[in-house]
Each structure stands twice: as structure tokens, then as C-alpha cells.
Amino acid sequence: MSSVPRLVVAAPSSGSGKTTVATGLMAAFAARGLAVSPHKVGPDYIDPGYHALATGRVGRNLDAYLCGPELIAPLFLHGARGCDLAVVEGVMGLYDGAAGEGELASTAHIAKLLRAPVVLVVDASSQSRSVAALVHGFASWDPGVRVGGVILNKVASDRHEELLRQALDSAGVPVLGALRRVEQVDTPSRHLGLVPVAERQAAAVDAVQAMAAQVAQGCDLAALEALARTAGALPGSPAPWTPDSPTQHPARPAGRRAPVVAVAGGPAFTFSYAEHTELLAAAGAEVVTFDPLRDERLPEGTAGLVIGGGFPEVYAAELSANEPLRKAVADLASCGAPVAAECAGLLYLCRELDGRPMCGVLDATARMTGRLTLGYRDAVAVGDSVLAAAGTRMRGHEFHRTVVEPGAGAAPAWGVRAPARRVEGFVQQGVHASYLHTHWASEPGVARRFVERCRTS
């Protein structure tokens, strides 16, 4: 397991084509009969959906800020169990990480933690000989990062490709592919990035197939697979992460019924880490997914509710129109049942969103704005809640173009320590609602605490 072949797909900057290349590679290798493990550096929820479509396996995130560097290799091995090859899509530029934290959470940091070779995707649309200086700089910047090859993207013509290859002969980094700009490979974006797979369905399948075809035609898959097999053994021979470790979840007493935890899904609520439901199940819950756009009632026997991130602002009219479910959520919360809501879930629990009635669990209103709030957060639980005891420190991530007024309740969810000190979110009865996206693998007690509250509420 510690020597599973692997590649990290990186780029000098965002917009270079990482997602197209990484997703195309995943799908192309899968089409060759390989079991491919898909991974994404950072907190992004959308790209893993395309990765899952390409490979038939759950897309998983590797975030050294949210989970800590020590969990990266175990989480990677957990996702890669039983696979022939792993492809890790990077985030932003190769050396861009958490602001003010050096290399922490950068693609380069993850590549070093995994001892994985890097394939650099370069947007060559406006350069020829200069590409050699660019690649040389990225390949030599950090001796601990091994750039094993280059894939040239947005190449204009055969003559352009020839000039680029000639220039790169002197850079000492082999060219492993050259891709032309192809219109149908483009995937639509909106205010928070790519449109998720769940909203595109057949169009997303077509896009992934087009990515695979382009990559298979323009890249040397045999050379890329050979490069993946040069990855070194993971340092320290770590064991795969597991959600049901005895140290994380003590054995449930015999005869205790599994409480039903309803998890919001469907097109409006697509942001969720796979490890969350795995941890809930390992803690003894029966996890049932429901769609707030279509289901008019919560799953039978619901004892707790988890509403993650997504795009309720896009579906505000439909969510508001589903009055029976809004009432069911409000009734559940009023009984003191555990409810955990992150970002989109926070908006859904408000009194209204952009003037449309929501669940009314929180005495707050939400609205879209033109301002993007984005970044990692260092937070501490202000008081006891269904998720954490007072003083529990967790790291989170904010990513939204909405505002909730007021921004915190009488009992806030978190005290944010960085980048600026403030309180945020709401804790009332069994409700914990916040803008912060957190990764529960970093603090497995969160899931155990939540399930225990579901049993006793």
C-alpha cells in the first residue's frame, strides 16, 4: 500500500487546465482497466465530483491545513486501498498554500508528503521559448519537489508544439503530452467555480468523456504510468486511516439501536467530505441521504440532521416552495434534535434567503452579495454543542458570496482566531450552524459526539 503508484497534477497557476488534465488522466487510465484512486489537494468539493465520475470511486480531498500534515498519507492510503494507480489534482499554483503559512497545504507540500512525482500542466497559449524558463524555475525552486514531466495545454498548432518542445529540450524535464484547445472539454463555471456534477448529469458525463479522449490522444499514457511507478515508499510506513479505529469510536453497547442521521444531498447540497458519513456510520449511525428539493419529509425515524454545503442560493425558489420539508426541519430542531449545518446548511436554516422563506430555525436572514469570502480559518468552540465541547480547536474553510445577518447568535458556534478575531455561527438547543466547512477526520470525536446526542435527545 505504501508504494501505490501515484502522480500529482500541478500547474504554475489557476486556470492552466489542471482539472481537465487530471480528470482526463483518471478517466483514460480507468478506460485501460486500471483501478484509479482520485484525490484533490485542498478543500474543494466540486472537482472530486468529476473525479468520481471519471473513476467510479469516491473523490477524496487531501488538505494539510484542515487535517494536519500527519493525516495526509493515512487519508491517501484509505482512498487508494485496492487501487492500481492514484492521481492527485493540485490546487492553485504548485507552491501556493495557506496564506502566511509557507508551504502548508500547497500542492508542493502534498507532493512531498506523498513522495510523489509532479506533472506540471502549462498553459502555453501565449508563449514559445519562454516556456523553458518557466518550467526550469518551477522544477528547481524546491529540491524536495520532483517535477517529472510537463503537459503542454492550449497548444495552437503543430508548429507551436514543435517550438515548445524544442525549447523544453534544454530544461531537462520531459514533455509527456501536448493538448490542443477543445471547446467541448470546457466545463461551465459560476460564482463559486465549476458547476457540480449533480447539476449537469448527462452533460458532465459527456465532458469527462471528452477530457479522457483528449488526454488519451495528446498524452503518453505509458510514460505517465511509468512515472507514477517511480513514487517512493511513504515515509514512516503509515497505516491507512480508518473511520472505525477503536481509539476513535469505542464499541457500541450491544442492543443499542442505530439512530438515523439524515444527510442532505441532491443538487442544492453537494458539498460533503466522504469521511463524514463514514465517521457517522462508524460511530453507530444509520446514515440516510435525502434531497431537500424533492423530498417532502425527512427519512423515517430521523434522530439527527446534517446539512452540508452547496448552492441553496441557486435553488432558493425550489427550496422555499418545499414547505412541508421546511416545516419538518423546523419541527425537528424545535424538539432539540442534533442538527449540524455548514454554509449552505446555515442559509437553509435561516428565516429567509434572498427574501424567500426558508426553515426559520435561526432568527437570521441571508442574502447574496457581490463579495467573495474565501480562506482558511483557525477556530475554537465558544461553548458546548452537539459537535464539540467548549475549547475544542478546529480548522475550517470559508467559501461563499452570501452574508447572514446577524453573523452570530447569542451563543456563537466558533471564535475565529485567524486571520481576524471574531465570533461566528449559531448554537441553540441541538443546532450547530456555521459558515465554516470543517473536515471531521481531523477531530473524529465530532462524529462520535453527534451520534451520541442523537441517541439521547
Secondary structure as UniProt FT lines:
FT   TURN            2..3
FT   STRAND          6..10
FT   TURN            14..15
FT   HELIX           18..31
FT   TURN            32..33
FT   STRAND          36..41
FT   HELIX           47..55
FT   STRAND          60..62
FT   TURN            64..66
FT   HELIX           69..71
FT   HELIX           72..80
FT   TURN            81..82
FT   STRAND          85..89
FT   TURN            94..95
FT   TURN            99..100
FT   TURN            102..105
FT   HELIX           107..114
FT   STRAND          118..123
FT   TURN            125..126
FT   HELIX           130..140
FT   TURN            143..144
FT   STRAND          147..155
FT   HELIX           158..168
FT   TURN            169..172
FT   STRAND          175..180
FT   HELIX           183..185
FT   STRAND          189..190
FT   TURN            191..192
FT   STRAND          193..194
FT   HELIX           197..200
FT   HELIX           202..218
FT   HELIX           221..228
FT   TURN            229..230
FT   TURN            235..236
FT   TURN            243..244
FT   TURN            246..248
FT   TURN            254..255
FT   STRAND          260..264
FT   TURN            267..268
FT   HELIX           274..282
FT   TURN            283..284
FT   STRAND          286..290
FT   TURN            292..294
FT   TURN            300..301
FT   STRAND          302..307
FT   TURN            312..315
FT   HELIX           316..321
FT   HELIX           323..334
FT   TURN            335..336
FT   STRAND          339..342
FT   HELIX           344..349
FT   STRAND          352..353
FT   TURN            354..355
FT   STRAND          356..357
FT   STRAND          365..381
FT   TURN            390..391
FT   STRAND          393..405
FT   STRAND          414..418
FT   STRAND          422..428
FT   TURN            429..430
FT   STRAND          431..434
FT   STRAND          437..438
FT   HELIX           440..442
FT   HELIX           445..456
//
